[in-house]
Each structure stands twice: as structure tokens, then as C-alpha cells.
Amino acid sequence: MVNYMMDYLIGMGFTPLMIFSIALIMLWDMIWKLIGMWKAARKGSAVWFVALMIFNTFGILPILYVYVFSEMKKHRTFRKVRRKRR
């Protein structure tokens, strides 16, 4: 099956380097997408989960979610400081 696909793609004008590059980009995107979707599911963010599932951005959107948007709530929350009673 793999040989048939390789022969087909090479017959269409793709070089082996191009095929390898596309496979590498697909693997890169899949890994980051799974990490981003896992983190969105753990935080209960349905909107981000669906957005990460639908859009293919070569890993850019999941990386932004993991390192920027999922960390934003941590910086916005403030703890109430209780004063000591004398």
C-alpha cells in the first residue's frame, strides 16, 4: 500500500523530499493539536477545543493556546489577602 502511494505521488511530480516534508509537517501539527486539545479539555474550554479540532494551522494555534491563552487566567486571578486581626 505504501509503495503504491509513493509511486502515485512521485508520478504526480512530488519528490521524495517533498513527501517526507509533508509527512513531517502533518506529524508536527498532530502532536501540537493533541497537546492543545488535551489542555483545553482539562480546563473545560469547549470553544478552544472545537477551534483546535477544526483549524489546521501547522501547530501555530495550538502552540499559542498552550503557552499564551491557557496561561492568561492564572495571571488575572487575584487572591484576597486576609488581614490579621489584632
GUDOLO-382809 format. One record per atom (N, C-alpha, C, CB): x, y, z; atom name; residue in one letter; residue number from 0. Coordinates in steps of 0.001 Angstrom, whole numbers, plus 500000, padded with zeros to 6 digits. Last residue first. Glycine has a CB too. Layout:
BEGIN
@east = X	north = Y	up = Z	sefi = CA	zamar = a	kolvo = NUM
...
END
This chain:
BEGIN
@east = 493936	north = 542177	up = 565271	sefi = N	zamar = r	kolvo = 85
@east = 494780	north = 542404	up = 566463	sefi = CA	zamar = r	kolvo = 85
@east = 493993	north = 542302	up = 567721	sefi = C	zamar = r	kolvo = 85
@east = 495445	north = 543754	up = 566405	sefi = CB	zamar = r	kolvo = 85
@east = 493748	north = 540092	up = 562479	sefi = N	zamar = r	kolvo = 84
@east = 493043	north = 540895	up = 563495	sefi = CA	zamar = r	kolvo = 84
@east = 493937	north = 541022	up = 564706	sefi = C	zamar = r	kolvo = 84
@east = 491666	north = 540256	up = 563887	sefi = CB	zamar = r	kolvo = 84
@east = 495231	north = 540354	up = 559354	sefi = N	zamar = k	kolvo = 83
@east = 495283	north = 539798	up = 560687	sefi = CA	zamar = k	kolvo = 83
@east = 494550	north = 540708	up = 561639	sefi = C	zamar = k	kolvo = 83
@east = 496725	north = 539587	up = 561138	sefi = CB	zamar = k	kolvo = 83
@east = 493416	north = 540196	up = 556357	sefi = N	zamar = r	kolvo = 82
@east = 494188	north = 540971	up = 557328	sefi = CA	zamar = r	kolvo = 82
@east = 494149	north = 540276	up = 558672	sefi = C	zamar = r	kolvo = 82
@east = 493648	north = 542414	up = 557447	sefi = CB	zamar = r	kolvo = 82
@east = 493789	north = 538260	up = 553535	sefi = N	zamar = r	kolvo = 81
@east = 493068	north = 538478	up = 554798	sefi = CA	zamar = r	kolvo = 81
@east = 493985	north = 539218	up = 555748	sefi = C	zamar = r	kolvo = 81
@east = 492586	north = 537128	up = 555430	sefi = CB	zamar = r	kolvo = 81
@east = 493616	north = 538904	up = 550224	sefi = N	zamar = v	kolvo = 80
@east = 494540	north = 538830	up = 551343	sefi = CA	zamar = v	kolvo = 80
@east = 493768	north = 539167	up = 552603	sefi = C	zamar = v	kolvo = 80
@east = 495755	north = 539788	up = 551150	sefi = CB	zamar = v	kolvo = 80
@east = 492400	north = 537066	up = 547632	sefi = N	zamar = k	kolvo = 79
@east = 492081	north = 538045	up = 548660	sefi = CA	zamar = k	kolvo = 79
@east = 493041	north = 537833	up = 549821	sefi = C	zamar = k	kolvo = 79
@east = 490591	north = 537926	up = 549123	sefi = CB	zamar = k	kolvo = 79
@east = 494156	north = 536746	up = 544615	sefi = N	zamar = r	kolvo = 78
@east = 493740	north = 536162	up = 545882	sefi = CA	zamar = r	kolvo = 78
@east = 493425	north = 537284	up = 546859	sefi = C	zamar = r	kolvo = 78
@east = 494834	north = 535218	up = 546454	sefi = CB	zamar = r	kolvo = 78
@east = 493158	north = 537069	up = 541298	sefi = N	zamar = f	kolvo = 77
@east = 493782	north = 537687	up = 542460	sefi = CA	zamar = f	kolvo = 77
@east = 493263	north = 537001	up = 543708	sefi = C	zamar = f	kolvo = 77
@east = 493502	north = 539214	up = 542509	sefi = CB	zamar = f	kolvo = 77
@east = 493722	north = 536165	up = 537972	sefi = N	zamar = t	kolvo = 76
@east = 493077	north = 535893	up = 539251	sefi = CA	zamar = t	kolvo = 76
@east = 493874	north = 536519	up = 540382	sefi = C	zamar = t	kolvo = 76
@east = 492925	north = 534381	up = 539474	sefi = CB	zamar = t	kolvo = 76
@east = 495282	north = 536634	up = 535776	sefi = N	zamar = r	kolvo = 75
@east = 494156	north = 537530	up = 536044	sefi = CA	zamar = r	kolvo = 75
@east = 493531	north = 537308	up = 537415	sefi = C	zamar = r	kolvo = 75
@east = 493103	north = 537357	up = 534984	sefi = CB	zamar = r	kolvo = 75
@east = 497157	north = 534653	up = 535474	sefi = N	zamar = h	kolvo = 74
@east = 497631	north = 535991	up = 535772	sefi = CA	zamar = h	kolvo = 74
@east = 496505	north = 536953	up = 536133	sefi = C	zamar = h	kolvo = 74
@east = 498394	north = 536525	up = 534601	sefi = CB	zamar = h	kolvo = 74
@east = 495594	north = 532460	up = 534866	sefi = N	zamar = k	kolvo = 73
@east = 496458	north = 532414	up = 536043	sefi = CA	zamar = k	kolvo = 73
@east = 496902	north = 533809	up = 536453	sefi = C	zamar = k	kolvo = 73
@east = 497677	north = 531536	up = 535776	sefi = CB	zamar = k	kolvo = 73
@east = 494444	north = 533081	up = 532461	sefi = N	zamar = k	kolvo = 72
@east = 493607	north = 533102	up = 533656	sefi = CA	zamar = k	kolvo = 72
@east = 494444	north = 533078	up = 534924	sefi = C	zamar = k	kolvo = 72
@east = 492647	north = 531925	up = 533648	sefi = CB	zamar = k	kolvo = 72
@east = 496564	north = 532730	up = 530602	sefi = N	zamar = m	kolvo = 71
@east = 496048	north = 534068	up = 530898	sefi = CA	zamar = m	kolvo = 71
@east = 495225	north = 534107	up = 532175	sefi = C	zamar = m	kolvo = 71
@east = 495211	north = 534564	up = 529747	sefi = CB	zamar = m	kolvo = 71
@east = 497351	north = 530234	up = 529811	sefi = N	zamar = e	kolvo = 70
@east = 498015	north = 530784	up = 530986	sefi = CA	zamar = e	kolvo = 70
@east = 497421	north = 532133	up = 531406	sefi = C	zamar = e	kolvo = 70
@east = 499503	north = 530936	up = 530715	sefi = CB	zamar = e	kolvo = 70
@east = 496062	north = 529740	up = 527484	sefi = N	zamar = s	kolvo = 69
@east = 495688	north = 528912	up = 528626	sefi = CA	zamar = s	kolvo = 69
@east = 496314	north = 529434	up = 529913	sefi = C	zamar = s	kolvo = 69
@east = 496104	north = 527463	up = 528390	sefi = CB	zamar = s	kolvo = 69
@east = 497277	north = 531621	up = 525734	sefi = N	zamar = f	kolvo = 68
@east = 495885	north = 531772	up = 526130	sefi = CA	zamar = f	kolvo = 68
@east = 495482	north = 530919	up = 527326	sefi = C	zamar = f	kolvo = 68
@east = 495010	north = 531442	up = 524981	sefi = CB	zamar = f	kolvo = 68
@east = 500156	north = 530779	up = 525651	sefi = N	zamar = v	kolvo = 67
@east = 499659	north = 532143	up = 525873	sefi = CA	zamar = v	kolvo = 67
@east = 498260	north = 532142	up = 526471	sefi = C	zamar = v	kolvo = 67
@east = 499657	north = 532926	up = 524563	sefi = CB	zamar = v	kolvo = 67
@east = 500813	north = 528042	up = 525349	sefi = N	zamar = y	kolvo = 66
@east = 501747	north = 528944	up = 526024	sefi = CA	zamar = y	kolvo = 66
@east = 501202	north = 530338	up = 526336	sefi = C	zamar = y	kolvo = 66
@east = 502956	north = 529086	up = 525193	sefi = CB	zamar = y	kolvo = 66
@east = 498563	north = 526787	up = 524160	sefi = N	zamar = v	kolvo = 65
@east = 499272	north = 526154	up = 525277	sefi = CA	zamar = v	kolvo = 65
@east = 500106	north = 527176	up = 526044	sefi = C	zamar = v	kolvo = 65
@east = 500171	north = 525016	up = 524766	sefi = CB	zamar = v	kolvo = 65
@east = 497808	north = 528576	up = 522085	sefi = N	zamar = y	kolvo = 64
@east = 496881	north = 528254	up = 523168	sefi = CA	zamar = y	kolvo = 64
@east = 497635	north = 527716	up = 524386	sefi = C	zamar = y	kolvo = 64
@east = 495836	north = 527229	up = 522693	sefi = CB	zamar = y	kolvo = 64
@east = 500114	north = 528598	up = 520482	sefi = N	zamar = l	kolvo = 63
@east = 499644	north = 529841	up = 521102	sefi = CA	zamar = l	kolvo = 63
@east = 498702	north = 529551	up = 522261	sefi = C	zamar = l	kolvo = 63
@east = 498941	north = 530727	up = 520065	sefi = CB	zamar = l	kolvo = 63
@east = 500080	north = 525902	up = 519729	sefi = N	zamar = i	kolvo = 62
@east = 501221	north = 526434	up = 520498	sefi = CA	zamar = i	kolvo = 62
@east = 500817	north = 527718	up = 521189	sefi = C	zamar = i	kolvo = 62
@east = 502449	north = 526683	up = 519581	sefi = CB	zamar = i	kolvo = 62
@east = 497660	north = 525762	up = 518237	sefi = N	zamar = p	kolvo = 61
@east = 497824	north = 525013	up = 519487	sefi = CA	zamar = p	kolvo = 61
@east = 498978	north = 525513	up = 520355	sefi = C	zamar = p	kolvo = 61
@east = 498036	north = 523560	up = 519177	sefi = CB	zamar = p	kolvo = 61
@east = 498337	north = 527631	up = 516110	sefi = N	zamar = l	kolvo = 60
@east = 497233	north = 527892	up = 517039	sefi = CA	zamar = l	kolvo = 60
@east = 497347	north = 527064	up = 518320	sefi = C	zamar = l	kolvo = 60
@east = 495902	north = 527602	up = 516360	sefi = CB	zamar = l	kolvo = 60
@east = 500552	north = 526245	up = 514888	sefi = N	zamar = i	kolvo = 59
@east = 500679	north = 527605	up = 515410	sefi = CA	zamar = i	kolvo = 59
@east = 499588	north = 527901	up = 516435	sefi = C	zamar = i	kolvo = 59
@east = 500620	north = 528626	up = 514266	sefi = CB	zamar = i	kolvo = 59
@east = 500320	north = 523791	up = 513626	sefi = N	zamar = g	kolvo = 58
@east = 500765	north = 523817	up = 515012	sefi = CA	zamar = g	kolvo = 58
@east = 500821	north = 525197	up = 515637	sefi = C	zamar = g	kolvo = 58
@east = 502090	north = 523203	up = 515105	sefi = CB	zamar = g	kolvo = 58
@east = 499241	north = 524279	up = 511131	sefi = N	zamar = f	kolvo = 57
@east = 500607	north = 523769	up = 511222	sefi = CA	zamar = f	kolvo = 57
@east = 501174	north = 523904	up = 512628	sefi = C	zamar = f	kolvo = 57
@east = 501502	north = 524495	up = 510238	sefi = CB	zamar = f	kolvo = 57
@east = 496554	north = 524759	up = 511447	sefi = N	zamar = t	kolvo = 56
@east = 497441	north = 525914	up = 511302	sefi = CA	zamar = t	kolvo = 56
@east = 498898	north = 525523	up = 511450	sefi = C	zamar = t	kolvo = 56
@east = 497091	north = 526980	up = 512322	sefi = CB	zamar = t	kolvo = 56
@east = 493438	north = 523802	up = 510960	sefi = N	zamar = n	kolvo = 55
@east = 494777	north = 523262	up = 510780	sefi = CA	zamar = n	kolvo = 55
@east = 495720	north = 524429	up = 510485	sefi = C	zamar = n	kolvo = 55
@east = 494812	north = 522193	up = 509628	sefi = CB	zamar = n	kolvo = 55
@east = 490543	north = 523856	up = 512974	sefi = N	zamar = f	kolvo = 54
@east = 491517	north = 524616	up = 512196	sefi = CA	zamar = f	kolvo = 54
@east = 492879	north = 523933	up = 512167	sefi = C	zamar = f	kolvo = 54
@east = 491657	north = 526019	up = 512760	sefi = CB	zamar = f	kolvo = 54
@east = 489094	north = 521951	up = 514580	sefi = N	zamar = i	kolvo = 53
@east = 488688	north = 522298	up = 513222	sefi = CA	zamar = i	kolvo = 53
@east = 489825	north = 522903	up = 512400	sefi = C	zamar = i	kolvo = 53
@east = 487529	north = 523261	up = 513268	sefi = CB	zamar = i	kolvo = 53
@east = 490275	north = 521632	up = 517093	sefi = N	zamar = m	kolvo = 52
@east = 489910	north = 520441	up = 516332	sefi = CA	zamar = m	kolvo = 52
@east = 489658	north = 520782	up = 514860	sefi = C	zamar = m	kolvo = 52
@east = 488665	north = 519783	up = 516943	sefi = CB	zamar = m	kolvo = 52
@east = 490538	north = 524199	up = 518031	sefi = N	zamar = l	kolvo = 51
@east = 491754	north = 523433	up = 517780	sefi = CA	zamar = l	kolvo = 51
@east = 491469	north = 522190	up = 516941	sefi = C	zamar = l	kolvo = 51
@east = 492405	north = 523035	up = 519100	sefi = CB	zamar = l	kolvo = 51
@east = 487799	north = 524791	up = 518297	sefi = N	zamar = a	kolvo = 50
@east = 488647	north = 525570	up = 517384	sefi = CA	zamar = a	kolvo = 50
@east = 489926	north = 524817	up = 517047	sefi = C	zamar = a	kolvo = 50
@east = 488990	north = 526933	up = 518001	sefi = CB	zamar = a	kolvo = 50
@east = 487020	north = 522953	up = 520265	sefi = N	zamar = v	kolvo = 49
@east = 486447	north = 522857	up = 518917	sefi = CA	zamar = v	kolvo = 49
@east = 487306	north = 523615	up = 517911	sefi = C	zamar = v	kolvo = 49
@east = 485006	north = 523404	up = 518901	sefi = CB	zamar = v	kolvo = 49
@east = 488577	north = 523911	up = 522416	sefi = N	zamar = f	kolvo = 48
@east = 488657	north = 522515	up = 521988	sefi = CA	zamar = f	kolvo = 48
@east = 488162	north = 522369	up = 520557	sefi = C	zamar = f	kolvo = 48
@east = 487841	north = 521610	up = 522927	sefi = CB	zamar = f	kolvo = 48
@east = 487711	north = 526553	up = 522715	sefi = N	zamar = w	kolvo = 47
@east = 489079	north = 526295	up = 522265	sefi = CA	zamar = w	kolvo = 47
@east = 489228	north = 524867	up = 521775	sefi = C	zamar = w	kolvo = 47
@east = 490076	north = 526569	up = 523392	sefi = CB	zamar = w	kolvo = 47
@east = 485082	north = 525971	up = 523596	sefi = N	zamar = v	kolvo = 46
@east = 485309	north = 526792	up = 522406	sefi = CA	zamar = v	kolvo = 46
@east = 486711	north = 526542	up = 521845	sefi = C	zamar = v	kolvo = 46
@east = 485123	north = 528290	up = 522738	sefi = CB	zamar = v	kolvo = 46
@east = 485390	north = 524526	up = 525985	sefi = N	zamar = a	kolvo = 45
@east = 484801	north = 523874	up = 524812	sefi = CA	zamar = a	kolvo = 45
@east = 485075	north = 524649	up = 523527	sefi = C	zamar = a	kolvo = 45
@east = 483299	north = 523713	up = 525003	sefi = CB	zamar = a	kolvo = 45
@east = 487394	north = 524214	up = 528433	sefi = N	zamar = s	kolvo = 44
@east = 487190	north = 525249	up = 527429	sefi = CA	zamar = s	kolvo = 44
@east = 486701	north = 524612	up = 526122	sefi = C	zamar = s	kolvo = 44
@east = 488501	north = 526051	up = 527194	sefi = CB	zamar = s	kolvo = 44
@east = 488242	north = 522702	up = 530596	sefi = N	zamar = g	kolvo = 43
@east = 486808	north = 522847	up = 530357	sefi = CA	zamar = g	kolvo = 43
@east = 486478	north = 523915	up = 529337	sefi = C	zamar = g	kolvo = 43
@east = 486109	north = 523159	up = 531637	sefi = CB	zamar = g	kolvo = 43
@east = 490834	north = 522041	up = 531036	sefi = N	zamar = k	kolvo = 42
@east = 490391	north = 523320	up = 531586	sefi = CA	zamar = k	kolvo = 42
@east = 488906	north = 523565	up = 531363	sefi = C	zamar = k	kolvo = 42
@east = 491187	north = 524448	up = 530976	sefi = CB	zamar = k	kolvo = 42
@east = 490977	north = 519644	up = 529659	sefi = N	zamar = r	kolvo = 41
@east = 491231	north = 519632	up = 531099	sefi = CA	zamar = r	kolvo = 41
@east = 490756	north = 520921	up = 531766	sefi = C	zamar = r	kolvo = 41
@east = 492719	north = 519425	up = 531369	sefi = CB	zamar = r	kolvo = 41
@east = 490566	north = 520549	up = 527046	sefi = N	zamar = a	kolvo = 40
@east = 489574	north = 519668	up = 527670	sefi = CA	zamar = a	kolvo = 40
@east = 489746	north = 519645	up = 529184	sefi = C	zamar = a	kolvo = 40
@east = 489688	north = 518243	up = 527104	sefi = CB	zamar = a	kolvo = 40
@east = 492891	north = 522025	up = 526649	sefi = N	zamar = a	kolvo = 39
@east = 491591	north = 522699	up = 526590	sefi = CA	zamar = a	kolvo = 39
@east = 490509	north = 521854	up = 527254	sefi = C	zamar = a	kolvo = 39
@east = 491204	north = 523000	up = 525132	sefi = CB	zamar = a	kolvo = 39
@east = 494821	north = 519974	up = 526790	sefi = N	zamar = k	kolvo = 38
@east = 494843	north = 521046	up = 527785	sefi = CA	zamar = k	kolvo = 38
@east = 493504	north = 521794	up = 527814	sefi = C	zamar = k	kolvo = 38
@east = 495997	north = 522027	up = 527489	sefi = CB	zamar = k	kolvo = 38
@east = 494044	north = 518446	up = 524562	sefi = N	zamar = w	kolvo = 37
@east = 494079	north = 517834	up = 525891	sefi = CA	zamar = w	kolvo = 37
@east = 494020	north = 518913	up = 526973	sefi = C	zamar = w	kolvo = 37
@east = 495353	north = 516970	up = 526061	sefi = CB	zamar = w	kolvo = 37
@east = 494440	north = 520288	up = 522518	sefi = N	zamar = m	kolvo = 36
@east = 493094	north = 519797	up = 522783	sefi = CA	zamar = m	kolvo = 36
@east = 493011	north = 519152	up = 524165	sefi = C	zamar = m	kolvo = 36
@east = 492670	north = 518795	up = 521703	sefi = CB	zamar = m	kolvo = 36
@east = 497255	north = 520638	up = 522672	sefi = N	zamar = g	kolvo = 35
@east = 496341	north = 521760	up = 522874	sefi = CA	zamar = g	kolvo = 35
@east = 494929	north = 521313	up = 523212	sefi = C	zamar = g	kolvo = 35
@east = 496312	north = 522625	up = 521643	sefi = CB	zamar = g	kolvo = 35
@east = 498142	north = 518013	up = 522107	sefi = N	zamar = i	kolvo = 34
@east = 498514	north = 518671	up = 523370	sefi = CA	zamar = i	kolvo = 34
@east = 497548	north = 519805	up = 523677	sefi = C	zamar = i	kolvo = 34
@east = 499964	north = 519210	up = 523305	sefi = CB	zamar = i	kolvo = 34
@east = 497038	north = 517637	up = 519542	sefi = N	zamar = l	kolvo = 33
@east = 496643	north = 516767	up = 520644	sefi = CA	zamar = l	kolvo = 33
@east = 496979	north = 517384	up = 521996	sefi = C	zamar = l	kolvo = 33
@east = 497318	north = 515411	up = 520510	sefi = CB	zamar = l	kolvo = 33
@east = 498405	north = 519655	up = 518140	sefi = N	zamar = k	kolvo = 32
@east = 496946	north = 519686	up = 518217	sefi = CA	zamar = k	kolvo = 32
@east = 496457	north = 518826	up = 519383	sefi = C	zamar = k	kolvo = 32
@east = 496323	north = 519200	up = 516891	sefi = CB	zamar = k	kolvo = 32
@east = 501048	north = 518811	up = 518308	sefi = N	zamar = w	kolvo = 31
@east = 500648	north = 520045	up = 518990	sefi = CA	zamar = w	kolvo = 31
@east = 499141	north = 520152	up = 519136	sefi = C	zamar = w	kolvo = 31
@east = 501172	north = 521254	up = 518241	sefi = CB	zamar = w	kolvo = 31
@east = 500812	north = 516402	up = 516768	sefi = N	zamar = i	kolvo = 30
@east = 501307	north = 516390	up = 518151	sefi = CA	zamar = i	kolvo = 30
@east = 500852	north = 517635	up = 518901	sefi = C	zamar = i	kolvo = 30
@east = 502843	north = 516293	up = 518176	sefi = CB	zamar = i	kolvo = 30
@east = 499863	north = 517332	up = 514285	sefi = N	zamar = m	kolvo = 29
@east = 499074	north = 516383	up = 515060	sefi = CA	zamar = m	kolvo = 29
@east = 499509	north = 516371	up = 516534	sefi = C	zamar = m	kolvo = 29
@east = 499203	north = 514976	up = 514457	sefi = CB	zamar = m	kolvo = 29
@east = 501957	north = 518979	up = 513376	sefi = N	zamar = d	kolvo = 28
@east = 500637	north = 519546	up = 513641	sefi = CA	zamar = d	kolvo = 28
@east = 499808	north = 518627	up = 514531	sefi = C	zamar = d	kolvo = 28
@east = 499900	north = 519809	up = 512330	sefi = CB	zamar = d	kolvo = 28
@east = 504001	north = 517028	up = 513081	sefi = N	zamar = w	kolvo = 27
@east = 504187	north = 518195	up = 513946	sefi = CA	zamar = w	kolvo = 27
@east = 502831	north = 518786	up = 514351	sefi = C	zamar = w	kolvo = 27
@east = 505048	north = 519266	up = 513233	sefi = CB	zamar = w	kolvo = 27
@east = 502834	north = 515373	up = 511111	sefi = N	zamar = l	kolvo = 26
@east = 503148	north = 514831	up = 512428	sefi = CA	zamar = l	kolvo = 26
@east = 503296	north = 515954	up = 513455	sefi = C	zamar = l	kolvo = 26
@east = 504432	north = 513990	up = 512367	sefi = CB	zamar = l	kolvo = 26
@east = 502719	north = 517186	up = 508969	sefi = N	zamar = m	kolvo = 25
@east = 501483	north = 516577	up = 509479	sefi = CA	zamar = m	kolvo = 25
@east = 501696	north = 516007	up = 510881	sefi = C	zamar = m	kolvo = 25
@east = 500993	north = 515466	up = 508523	sefi = CB	zamar = m	kolvo = 25
@east = 505443	north = 517700	up = 508606	sefi = N	zamar = i	kolvo = 24
@east = 504552	north = 518800	up = 508998	sefi = CA	zamar = i	kolvo = 24
@east = 503248	north = 518244	up = 509570	sefi = C	zamar = i	kolvo = 24
@east = 504257	north = 519726	up = 507786	sefi = CB	zamar = i	kolvo = 24
@east = 506251	north = 515119	up = 507774	sefi = N	zamar = l	kolvo = 23
@east = 506815	north = 515715	up = 508987	sefi = CA	zamar = l	kolvo = 23
@east = 505939	north = 516857	up = 509506	sefi = C	zamar = l	kolvo = 23
@east = 508235	north = 516226	up = 508716	sefi = CB	zamar = l	kolvo = 23
@east = 504856	north = 514852	up = 505369	sefi = N	zamar = a	kolvo = 22
@east = 504596	north = 513912	up = 506464	sefi = CA	zamar = a	kolvo = 22
@east = 505107	north = 514467	up = 507790	sefi = C	zamar = a	kolvo = 22
@east = 505252	north = 512551	up = 506172	sefi = CB	zamar = a	kolvo = 22
@east = 506066	north = 516926	up = 503929	sefi = N	zamar = i	kolvo = 21
@east = 504628	north = 516978	up = 504203	sefi = CA	zamar = i	kolvo = 21
@east = 504272	north = 516054	up = 505357	sefi = C	zamar = i	kolvo = 21
@east = 503821	north = 516597	up = 502949	sefi = CB	zamar = i	kolvo = 21
@east = 508708	north = 515932	up = 503788	sefi = N	zamar = s	kolvo = 20
@east = 508418	north = 517218	up = 504439	sefi = CA	zamar = s	kolvo = 20
@east = 506944	north = 517329	up = 504811	sefi = C	zamar = s	kolvo = 20
@east = 508814	north = 518386	up = 503521	sefi = CB	zamar = s	kolvo = 20
@east = 508360	north = 513561	up = 502309	sefi = N	zamar = f	kolvo = 19
@east = 508862	north = 513494	up = 503681	sefi = CA	zamar = f	kolvo = 19
@east = 508552	north = 514775	up = 504447	sefi = C	zamar = f	kolvo = 19
@east = 510369	north = 513234	up = 503684	sefi = CB	zamar = f	kolvo = 19
@east = 507539	north = 514705	up = 499886	sefi = N	zamar = i	kolvo = 18
@east = 506654	north = 513782	up = 500591	sefi = CA	zamar = i	kolvo = 18
@east = 507059	north = 513672	up = 502052	sefi = C	zamar = i	kolvo = 18
@east = 506672	north = 512397	up = 499928	sefi = CB	zamar = i	kolvo = 18
@east = 509817	north = 516177	up = 499224	sefi = N	zamar = m	kolvo = 17
@east = 508545	north = 516863	up = 499433	sefi = CA	zamar = m	kolvo = 17
@east = 507580	north = 515982	up = 500220	sefi = C	zamar = m	kolvo = 17
@east = 507922	north = 517263	up = 498088	sefi = CB	zamar = m	kolvo = 17
@east = 511669	north = 514104	up = 498910	sefi = N	zamar = l	kolvo = 16
@east = 511898	north = 515126	up = 499936	sefi = CA	zamar = l	kolvo = 16
@east = 510608	north = 515882	up = 500245	sefi = C	zamar = l	kolvo = 16
@east = 512994	north = 516110	up = 499482	sefi = CB	zamar = l	kolvo = 16
@east = 510650	north = 512713	up = 496678	sefi = N	zamar = p	kolvo = 15
@east = 510654	north = 512074	up = 497996	sefi = CA	zamar = p	kolvo = 15
@east = 510883	north = 513065	up = 499136	sefi = C	zamar = p	kolvo = 15
@east = 511718	north = 511003	up = 498040	sefi = CB	zamar = p	kolvo = 15
@east = 508572	north = 515016	up = 494799	sefi = N	zamar = t	kolvo = 14
@east = 509856	north = 514374	up = 495067	sefi = CA	zamar = t	kolvo = 14
@east = 509779	north = 513684	up = 496427	sefi = C	zamar = t	kolvo = 14
@east = 511028	north = 515411	up = 495030	sefi = CB	zamar = t	kolvo = 14
@east = 505716	north = 514828	up = 492751	sefi = N	zamar = f	kolvo = 13
@east = 506272	north = 515068	up = 494086	sefi = CA	zamar = f	kolvo = 13
@east = 507613	north = 514350	up = 494215	sefi = C	zamar = f	kolvo = 13
@east = 505286	north = 514590	up = 495194	sefi = CB	zamar = f	kolvo = 13
@east = 504567	north = 514139	up = 490367	sefi = N	zamar = g	kolvo = 12
@east = 505577	north = 515192	up = 490357	sefi = CA	zamar = g	kolvo = 12
@east = 506138	north = 515538	up = 491721	sefi = C	zamar = g	kolvo = 12
@east = 505008	north = 516409	up = 489754	sefi = CB	zamar = g	kolvo = 12
@east = 502939	north = 511985	up = 490184	sefi = N	zamar = m	kolvo = 11
@east = 502285	north = 513292	up = 490085	sefi = CA	zamar = m	kolvo = 11
@east = 503284	north = 514444	up = 490149	sefi = C	zamar = m	kolvo = 11
@east = 501258	north = 513446	up = 491195	sefi = CB	zamar = m	kolvo = 11
@east = 504684	north = 509916	up = 490668	sefi = N	zamar = g	kolvo = 10
@east = 504140	north = 510066	up = 489321	sefi = CA	zamar = g	kolvo = 10
@east = 503449	north = 511408	up = 489109	sefi = C	zamar = g	kolvo = 10
@east = 503171	north = 508950	up = 489035	sefi = CB	zamar = g	kolvo = 10
@east = 504930	north = 510225	up = 493399	sefi = N	zamar = i	kolvo = 9
@east = 506089	north = 510525	up = 492563	sefi = CA	zamar = i	kolvo = 9
@east = 505653	north = 510701	up = 491115	sefi = C	zamar = i	kolvo = 9
@east = 507151	north = 509409	up = 492675	sefi = CB	zamar = i	kolvo = 9
@east = 502356	north = 509358	up = 494136	sefi = N	zamar = l	kolvo = 8
@east = 502781	north = 510732	up = 494409	sefi = CA	zamar = l	kolvo = 8
@east = 503990	north = 511131	up = 493572	sefi = C	zamar = l	kolvo = 8
@east = 503102	north = 510897	up = 495887	sefi = CB	zamar = l	kolvo = 8
@east = 502434	north = 506651	up = 493219	sefi = N	zamar = y	kolvo = 7
@east = 501403	north = 507577	up = 492753	sefi = CA	zamar = y	kolvo = 7
@east = 501843	north = 509030	up = 492943	sefi = C	zamar = y	kolvo = 7
@east = 500083	north = 507323	up = 493498	sefi = CB	zamar = y	kolvo = 7
@east = 504558	north = 505608	up = 494679	sefi = N	zamar = d	kolvo = 6
@east = 504623	north = 505620	up = 493218	sefi = CA	zamar = d	kolvo = 6
@east = 503617	north = 506609	up = 492637	sefi = C	zamar = d	kolvo = 6
@east = 504366	north = 504212	up = 492657	sefi = CB	zamar = d	kolvo = 6
@east = 503477	north = 505914	up = 497269	sefi = N	zamar = m	kolvo = 5
@east = 504715	north = 506612	up = 496898	sefi = CA	zamar = m	kolvo = 5
@east = 504839	north = 506706	up = 495379	sefi = C	zamar = m	kolvo = 5
@east = 505949	north = 505887	up = 497491	sefi = CB	zamar = m	kolvo = 5
@east = 501250	north = 504199	up = 497085	sefi = N	zamar = m	kolvo = 4
@east = 501060	north = 505633	up = 497345	sefi = CA	zamar = m	kolvo = 4
@east = 502294	north = 506432	up = 496944	sefi = C	zamar = m	kolvo = 4
@east = 500739	north = 505872	up = 498830	sefi = CB	zamar = m	kolvo = 4
@east = 502544	north = 501753	up = 496649	sefi = N	zamar = y	kolvo = 3
@east = 501590	north = 502248	up = 495670	sefi = CA	zamar = y	kolvo = 3
@east = 501377	north = 503749	up = 495841	sefi = C	zamar = y	kolvo = 3
@east = 500257	north = 501502	up = 495795	sefi = CB	zamar = y	kolvo = 3
@east = 504002	north = 501523	up = 499021	sefi = N	zamar = n	kolvo = 2
@east = 504711	north = 501633	up = 497747	sefi = CA	zamar = n	kolvo = 2
@east = 503803	north = 502171	up = 496659	sefi = C	zamar = n	kolvo = 2
@east = 505274	north = 500282	up = 497332	sefi = CB	zamar = n	kolvo = 2
@east = 501910	north = 501247	up = 500850	sefi = N	zamar = v	kolvo = 1
@east = 502783	north = 502424	up = 500926	sefi = CA	zamar = v	kolvo = 1
@east = 503528	north = 502612	up = 499616	sefi = C	zamar = v	kolvo = 1
@east = 503781	north = 502292	up = 502092	sefi = CB	zamar = v	kolvo = 1
@east = 500834	north = 498798	up = 500000	sefi = N	zamar = m	kolvo = 0
@east = 500000	north = 500000	up = 500000	sefi = CA	zamar = m	kolvo = 0
@east = 500868	north = 501251	up = 500000	sefi = C	zamar = m	kolvo = 0
@east = 499057	north = 500006	up = 501217	sefi = CB	zamar = m	kolvo = 0
END
